[in-house]
Amino acid sequence: MLLQTTEPHHLERRWMAWWKQLVTFCLWLVVAVSWSSLACIAYLYYETYYLYCVTEAALRHKSNFVQ
């Protein structure tokens, strides 16, 4: 009889522990995806700016050469 009264609490604690682990994993996953997205955006911005500067310099050099 004592087992029947304590067993649901044990299952409830196990369920809550599993639920907390799932929520923690999901939060860490959101943080990781956010940081990797920011890093990807920053890298693409850097590459775009670099290509813009190189293209502008090449066009400026070409226009100076033509004149």
C-alpha positions in Angstrom: 0.0 0.0 0.0 2.9 2.3 0.8 4.3 1.7 -2.7 1.0 2.8 -4.3 1.0 6.1 -2.5 4.6 7.0 -3.2 4.9 5.6 -6.8 2.8 8.4 -8.5 5.0 11.0 -6.9 8.1 9.2 -8.2 6.7 9.1 -11.7 5.7 12.7 -11.4 9.2 13.7 -10.4 10.6 11.7 -13.2 8.2 13.3 -15.7 9.1 16.8 -14.4 12.8 16.0 -14.7 12.3 14.9 -18.3 10.2 17.9 -19.1 12.8 20.3 -17.6 15.6 18.6 -19.7 13.5 18.9 -22.8 12.8 22.6 -22.2 16.5 23.3 -21.4 17.5 21.5 -24.6 15.1 23.5 -26.6 16.3 26.8 -25.1 19.9 25.9 -25.8 18.9 25.0 -29.3 17.3 28.4 -29.8 20.3 30.1 -28.5 22.7 28.2 -30.7 20.6 28.8 -33.8 20.3 32.5 -33.0 24.1 32.9 -32.5 24.8 30.9 -35.7 22.3 33.0 -37.6 23.9 36.2 -36.4 27.4 34.9 -37.3 26.1 34.0 -40.8 24.5 37.4 -41.3 27.7 39.1 -40.1 29.8 37.0 -42.4 27.6 37.7 -45.4 27.6 41.4 -44.6 31.4 41.4 -44.4 31.7 39.5 -47.7 29.2 41.9 -49.4 31.0 44.9 -48.1 34.3 43.5 -49.2 33.1 42.8 -52.7 31.6 46.3 -52.9 34.9 47.9 -51.9 36.8 45.7 -54.4 34.4 46.4 -57.2 34.4 50.1 -56.5 38.2 50.2 -56.4 38.3 48.3 -59.7 35.8 50.6 -61.4 37.7 53.7 -60.1 41.0 52.2 -61.4 39.4 51.4 -64.7 37.9 54.9 -65.1 41.2 56.5 -64.2 43.0 54.3 -66.7 40.5 55.2 -69.5 40.9 58.9 -68.9 
